[in-house]
Amino acid sequence: MNTRIRSRCGWAIALLALSGFVAPAPANDAAPAHGIAMHGDLAYPADFTHFKYANPAAPKGGVLRQYSIGTFDSFNPYIAKGNPAAGITRIYDSLMTASMDEPFSRYGLLAESIETPSDRSWVAFTIREGARWHDGKPVSAEDVIWSFNTLLEKGSPMFGFYWAGVEKVEKTGDRRVKFSFKPGENRELPLILGQLPVLPKHYWENRNFDETTLEPPLGSGPYEVAAFEPGRYVSYRRRADYWGADLPVNRGHNNFDSLRWEYYRDMSVAIEALKADAYDIRLENSGSKWATAYDIPDVRDGRLRKESIPHQRNQGTQGFIFNLRRPQFRDRRVREALGYAFDFEWMNKNLSFGLYQRIRSYFENSELAARGLPSPAELEILEPLKGRIPEEVFTREFQPPKTDGSGKIRSNLRRATELFAEAGWKIVDGRLIHVETGEPMAFEILLPSAGLERTALPFKKNLERLGVAASVRTVDTAQFRQRMDTFDFDMTTQRILQSSSPGNEQREFWSSESAKREGGRNLMGIENPAVDELIELVIAAKTREDLITRVHALDRVLLWGFYLIPHFYNDVDWLLYWDRFGRPEIVPTEGLAIGTWWYDKAKAARLEAALGGGG
């Protein structure tokens, strides 16, 4: 610093001292706590014994067989490369764990306590003294720091978005790690740092973390890899010496001696395998399959249970998404027009037995979904963005195009044609052509599963009536993931799950920075400064009321951007399972907690007798 600058700084300091100004000190009102809530108070006190939706007396034993589609080629679920094995995260513990009957709360798992000041400008975790890796070595503060830095440097891009607000991580005690944050409002950071999966530094430091591996890694969690064959199955065994078995957050959980995932090449084969008792439990997501595929004696006689279980879970959104990196989709009017070719009412009636509801929000089935016109509180947020967001945000409630379900959608197609004309497209000899360039409207709908063709093919047929040359292509899961990671697609289907308390992950879903990073989750390629600003407001929300208001504002801007053609959702879980299990009576607000189920020996014996010794 030169003399002139020092002189000016000295005068400034002197004037501030005379005026009585005192620079604010860093917040230091933190105290160790057993958990943390995003907004409001925790539901469970420091001396709680178990989550109310778990049965602490649940017996241990047995096996739970589940299914997955495709194959796997890696036991590292935290990098962008490869297809990780189903269930592999069960071998690890995180600093904290979630409660399924609160919007967003975390309770200590590896961490015995969390400290954060009222302004949440930093957070510190103290590791439990008894926490151990499966090789017996203690989980250390160095493991936490190494995990954070490695995931940030070599892990999936999502970690960079989650933890972008962290300025520094340091060891501040034998078992204490402190994360200091960059300036700005980010009240969610302490909670999402609690989600940090802690990995063993001593295991990974001589291995290539950023490469796929089929060497079963070292963990600290309730399970370890027992056996596997890529493309066929992966099996995990419960650790009898699991260090955290008796923690309040774990009582009534991790009850099966073995967890096994069977792999199938497609969903139709998987459904037939369930009927043959090749695995135990299935959450059905197809209305037509739910209505027609399970009319078999084992279901009618109650051996294979078929139940609809209501839930209050945020359904996020799902639909045909546009890749805005493709020039034909950059005009909002074109995207709106293409949405008129999707006949939800006909599809729901004829293909899904009327079991679904239409999605009208990016946060569907929750209080976060925007409805009606903006409230005064929302307008305070939205009005400064006027001119940069669609005018409809202020004047109209978003509603997807509707039909009468007859398949006759002439009025919808007429409106689509009008929008195309406004955007510079016209039909010439049955083809939709851009007036200036002469380029036809043509694109591929890329799918990861043949089951999705039931939705895509009727849509394609209606697009043809508009002169659009759309093709449908189904590829295997490995190729599909590779093409998603590199944004090599025109249109595809995507389901974007949301939590009850949206925050930092919104950057990964919609931010301009995420749109540029391969392997990220902004598949649509949204680069909208107004959306970026709204995301930061959501992250900075200090109260639940503020969060709801800000999410409503973000929801409206996303909806009127026509970044996707919304599909449908279901507010019940369609569950099928062989009757050899027990489960708690209480279902948490987030829905099924299969991690609290247990193997019931008496039920299993009755079932095996009824099946003639099979199963």
N, C-alpha and C positions, 0 to 999 in steps of 0.2 A: 504494500500500500504506500503510495507516495505521500509527501508532506502535506500537500494541498488537501488530499482526501482525508488524511488524519485530522487536519485542522477543522474541516467541515463536520466530520463525525464528532469531534470533541465539542463543538458548539451545540450540535444537535442533542448530545447527551446532557449537556449542562442545562439546556432549555427544558428538556423533559423532566429533569430533576427538580427544577424550580417550579414547574407546573404541578408537581405532585404525581406525575405519571409513574406507574410501576408496571414493568413488563410482566405479563402473565407467566407464572411458573408452570412447568409441566404438571399435568394432573397426577396426584399421588394419593387419591382417596380410595385406592383399591384394597380389597381384603380377600384372602383366599376363600373360595366358595366351591361347593360340590358340583355346581352346574351353572348354566347361564341360559336365559331366555332372550330371544330377539327383542320382544316387546313385552312389558308387563312382568309378572312374577312367574316363578317356576311352579308347576303343579305338584311336584314331589319335594318334601323337605329334606334336610341333610340326613336325617335318620331313617329315611324310607328303606323298606326291606326288599321291595320288588315292584315292578310296574304292575298296575292293577289288571292289565289284560294278559298277564302271564300267571301260570300256576306253579308256585315255588315247590310244590310237592310232586310235580310231574316225574314219572319214572324215566330212567335212562335205559336205552337199549334199542335194538332193532335197526332197520334200514329204511331210509326214505329214498325212493327212486323217482327221479324227474327226467325231463327230456330236453333236448336242444336240437336245432336244425343245422345241417351243414357239417362242419368239421372244426377242428382247432389245430393250431400249430405253435402255441406258445403258452407258457405259464407266467408271462409278465403282462398283467392287464393294464399297466400304467404308461405304456408307450403307444405311439401311433402305429407302429408296425405290427403286422400279424393279426391272427384271430385268437384271442385268449380263451382258454378253457372255461367252460361254465363252472361257476362256483369257486373259482380260484381265490377270490378275495376273502373267503372264509378262513384262509390260513393266517390272515393278518389281523391285528388289532389297530385301531386308530386312537388318537389321544382321548376323544370323547365319543359318545354314541347318542343316538336319537331316541326320543320318546315318540311313540306313534299316536298318542292321543293329545298332542299339543301342536300348534301351528309351526313353531320352530324353536325347539329347546334342545340343549345338549347337556349330558351328564358324564362325569368322569369315568373313563375306562382305563387306558394306560395312565392317564393323568389322575392323580388323587385330588388335585385342586386346580382351579383356574383363578387368575387375578386379572382384573381389568378396571381402569378408572371410569368415572362416570362419562367422560367424553370419549371413551374407548379409543384412545390414541395409542395404546399398546396393549399387549396381552402377555401373560406369563403362565406357563404350565409347570407343575411339579410332578415328576414321574413317580409312580408308586414304587416303593422300595422292593416289593416282591415280584414285580413284573419281570418275566423271563422269556428268552427265546427258547425254541424247542431243543437247542443244544445245551441248555442250562445257564447260559451266560445272561447277565442282567441287561434289561433294556436301559439305555443310557441317554443322557442329554445329547451326547455326540451323535447317537443314532437319529434323534429327532432333527438335529441341524443338518446332518448328511442327507436325510430323506428329503427335507425341504429343498435344499440346494440342488440335489440331483433331479428331483421331479421337475423343478423349475427349468433346469438346463437341458435335460434329456427326455423328460416325460411328455405325455400328451399335451398339445397346445392349451387344453382347458385349464391346466394348472397355472399357466401364465396369466390367463384372464382372471382366475379366481383370486390369485395372490398378488396382483399387480400393485396393490397398495402397500405392500410390505417394503420398508426401507432397509431394515437390518434385523438379523437374527443372531442371538448371542447366548452363550452359557453364563448364567449369573449365580449358579450354585451347584452343588454336587449333582442334584437331580432337577434343576430348574432351568428352563429355557424361556427367554424373553424375545418377543417379536415387536419391534417398533415400527410405526406406520408413517407413511408420507402424509403431508398436510392434506386436509380435505375430509369430507364427511363419508365415512364408510363403516357404519355401525355393525355391519354383518361380519366384518373380518375376524373378530375373535371367535365367532361360531364356526366359520368355514375353516379356520385354521385348526379348530378342534376336530375337523373331519380328516386331518392329515393322516394318511396311512403311514405308519412308522415301519421302516425297513431296516434290516440288520446291516450296518456299515461293514462289520468284519466279514460278512459273507459276500457282499457285492463288490467290495473295493478291488478285488482281483478278477472280477468278471466284467463283461461288457453289458452294462445295464440297458443300453439303447438297442440291443439286438434281441430278436426272438430266441426263446430257449425252451426246450422240453426237459431240462433238468429240474426236477422238483425243488423249488427254492425253500430256504429256511424261513419259518414264520414264528409268530408269537401267539397266534389265535387258537380257537378251540379245535380246529381241524388241521390235518396235514394230508398231503397227497399220498394215497395208498397204492393205486394202480391205474393204468390208463392205456388206451390204444387210440391214437388219433383217428377220427372218423367213426369210432364205435362207442367208446365210453370213457368216462373219467370218474374215479372213485376216491372219496376222502374218508379217513378214519378219525374218530374223535380222540383227542388226546386225554388219556385218563389222568395225566398230571398237569392239565391246563391250569396255569397259575391263577386265572381270573374266574374260575368256575363259580365261586361263592360271592362274587360281587353283586350288590343289589340290582345292577343293570343286566346281569346275566342269569339271575335265578329264574328258573322256569324256561330258559332258552337252551339251545344246543343239546337237545334231548336224545338225538339219534346217535347210535354208535357209528353209523356209516351213512354218508350221503353219496348218491351215485346219479350221474347224468348219462342217459342213453342218447346217442346221436342218431338222427334219421335224415334221409336225403331231402324229404319234403313233408309238408304238413299232413297230407293225406295218408302217408305211410305212418306218421306218428299217431294219428287218430286210431288207425287199425291196431297199432301196437298197444295203445291203452286198452282197447277192448279185449285184447289177448292177455292182459295182465302182465305186460312186459315192463311197465312202469306204473307208478302209484297215483299220480295227481296231475291234473291239467286244468289250467285256466283257459277256457274257450273264448276266443275273440271274434268268432264268426257267427252272426245271427242265423244264417242258413244251416250251418253245421249244428248249432245248438238246437235248432228246431227239428232237424231231420236225421242227424247222423247217429243218434244214440238210442234209437228205439229198439233195444235189444233186451233179452230176458234178464241179464245181470242188472240192468238199470231198473227194469220194471219190478224186480224182486228185491231191490235195495242193496244188492251186493256191491254194485258200482253206484255210488251215491251221486245224484245230480241235484245241485242246489243253486238257487239264485240268492246272493247275499248283498243287500244294499250297502253302499259306501258313501262317504262324503269327501272323497278324494278329488283334488284338483286334477282335471283331465287334460289340462294343457290344450294343445291343438293337434290336428292331423289333417292332411289334405294332399292334393297334387301341388307340389311346389315348383315355382319358376326359378330357373337359373338366370338371374339378371345379368350375368356376364355374357349371355347370348343376346345379340342385337335385336332380335325380333320381339323380345320381352321387355325392353327398356321403357316402352311407353305404357303408362298406367292404364290408359284406355284399352289397349290391347289385352292386358291381363284381365281387366274387368269383363271385356267381351267374351273371352274364352270361358269364363266362369258360367256364362249363360248356357253352355253346352252340357253342363253336368246336371243331370236330372235326379236329384236326391230322392224325391218323393216316389218316382217310378222304381228306382233301385231298391229303396227301403221296402216298398210294397211287394215287389215281385221277386226279389233276391234274398231279402232278409226278414220276411214275415212281419214287417212293421215294428221291429224290436229296437230300432235305433232312434236317436234324436239328432237333429242337425246342429253342428258346431256353429256358434255365433260369437266366439271369443277365442283369444289366445290363452285364456285362463278359465276354460269352460268348467261348469259344475262347481263353482266356488263364488264366494263373495267378491272375488277380485275381477270377475267378468263385468265389463262395462255394459250397461243397459240404459235404454232411454237416451235423453240428451244430456250433455255434460252438466254437472252440478256447478254452483258458483265456485266452490273450491277447485274443481277441475278447470274451470275457465281461467282462474288466476294463473294456472300453469300453462294453459294452451294459448291464451290470447297473445302472449309475447312471441309465439311461434307463427302467427298469422302471416300468410304469404309464403311460408316454407312447408306447410302441411296442407292436405286437401281441405277445401272449404266445407265439404260435407261433414267433417269432424264436428263442426259447430251447429249444423243445421238439420242433420238427419241421424236417426238411429240406424246402425248398420244391420242390414238384413240380407242374407244371401238370396239369390234368385229362387223363386218358388214355382212349382207346377201343380197340376191337379192329380198327378200320378198316372195319367192315362198314357203317357208316352208321346202325346201330341204337344210339342213345345214350340209351335210356330211363332207365337208372340215373343218368346224368349230369343229365338233365333233372329227375329226381326230387330229386336233391340241390340243384339250383338252386332248385326250388320251395320246399324247406325253408328255404333261406337267405332267399329273398324273404319268406316268412312271418315269419321272425324280424325282418326289417327293416320289417314292417308293410304288406306287399303281398299281395294274393290275386287269384286268377283269377275273374272274374265274366263269364259269358256269353262265354267265350273270350278276354277281355281282362284283362291284368294291371293291377290298379287299386290305388292307395294307399288303405288302409282309412280313414284320417282325412280326407284331402283329396278323395278321389274322382278324383284325377288319374290318367290312364292312363300307363303306361310307354311313352313314345314318343320316338324320336330319329332323327336323320339321320346316316348315315355318309357323310362328304364325302371324295371321292377326286380326285386330280389327274390320273389316267390311267385310261383304260378297261381297261387290262391288269390293274389291281388288282381289277376286278369279279369275276374268277375266284375270288378269295379271299373277297370280301365277300358275294357272293350266296348261297353255301351257308350262310354264317354267318347271314345274314338269314332264310333258310328255317328254320333251327333256332330262331332267336329267336321266330319266329311260333308255333312249337309251345309256347313258354312264355307266349304271350299278349302278347308284346312287339311293338309297332308300330314296326318299323324300316324306314327307307327308305334307298336308296342313290342318291347323286347324284354325277355326275362333272362337273367344271368345267375350264375351261382353266387353264393354269399361272399366268397373270397374276391371274385371279380367286382361284385357290386361295391364292397367296401373300398377296394382300390380306386374305383372310379369316383366314389364319393369323396375320398380323401384328396383327390386331385381335381375335383370339380368338373369331371369329364362327363357331363350329362346335360340334356336340355330340360327335361321335366322328370320328376320322380315322385314317389310318395314319401312322406316323412311324418313321423309322430314325434312331437316335441313335448316331453313330459315336464310339468311344472310342480314346484313344491307349494306348500301353503304360505310360504314367505319368500317370494322372489327377491333376488338380490344380485350378487356379483355374476352369477351365471348368465344373466341377461346380456352381458357384454359378449359372451361367447356365442349366444344365439343370434344377436342382431347388430352388433357394432361394426363400424366401418373397418376397424383394425382386424377383427375376426374374419371379415370377408376376404382379406388379402392373404390369410395364412392357411396353407394347405394342411389338411388334417383337422381343421377347425370345424365347428358345428354351425356356422353361418352358411349353410349350403345355398341359401337363396342368393347370397351375395349382396345383401342390403348395405348400402353405403349412403346413409342419410344423416346429416349433422343434427337434425331435429330429434331423430330417434336416439342418437348418441347422448344428447342432452337429457332426454327423458330417462334413459337408463341410469345416468348418474344421479338424477333426482330420486329414483327408486332406491338406489343403493344407500343414499344419504337419509332416508326416512327415519325419523326419531321415534315415531309412535305408530301403532297399528293403524290408526285412523289416517295418518299421513301416507302410510304405505298403500292402503287401499285406494286413496284418491290418486296417487301418482301412478299406480299400476293401471287404474282405469284410463288415465290420460294416455299412457303408452299403448294400451290395448286399442284404443280408438284410432290412433295414428297408424298402427300396424294393420288394423282391419281395412282402413280406407286406402292403404297403400296397395291392396290387392296383390300381396306377395305370394298368396296361395289360394287355391280353390278349396274351401273347407269341406271336409267329409262329415263324419258322424261320431257320436260317442255313446257310451252306455253308463248309467249310474248304478249298475249292479255288477258284481263279479259273478260270472258263470263258472261254477266250480264242479269238477268231476273228480272223484277219488274213490279208491277201493276202501271198503269199510274195515280197515285194520288200525285205525288211529283214534286217539283222543285229542280234544282241543279245548281251550278255555271257553267259558260261556260268553265272556265279554269280547266283542269285536271292536278294536279301536277305530277312531274316526278315519284313519288312513286306510282302513280296510283290512283284509286278511293278514294275520301275522303268522305265517306258516312256520316261522322260526320258533314259535311257542308250542307247536304240536308235539305229540309223543306217540310212540308205538305202544298199542294196547294189546297185550298178549292174549287176553280172553277173546277180544274181537277177532284178532288174527286167527286164532284157533278155530273159531266158528266159521270164518270165511274159508279157511283152507278145507274144512270138512265139507262145506257147501260146494266148493269147487272140485271136490273129489281128490283132494290132496295136491292139487296144482297150485299155481301162484308163484 
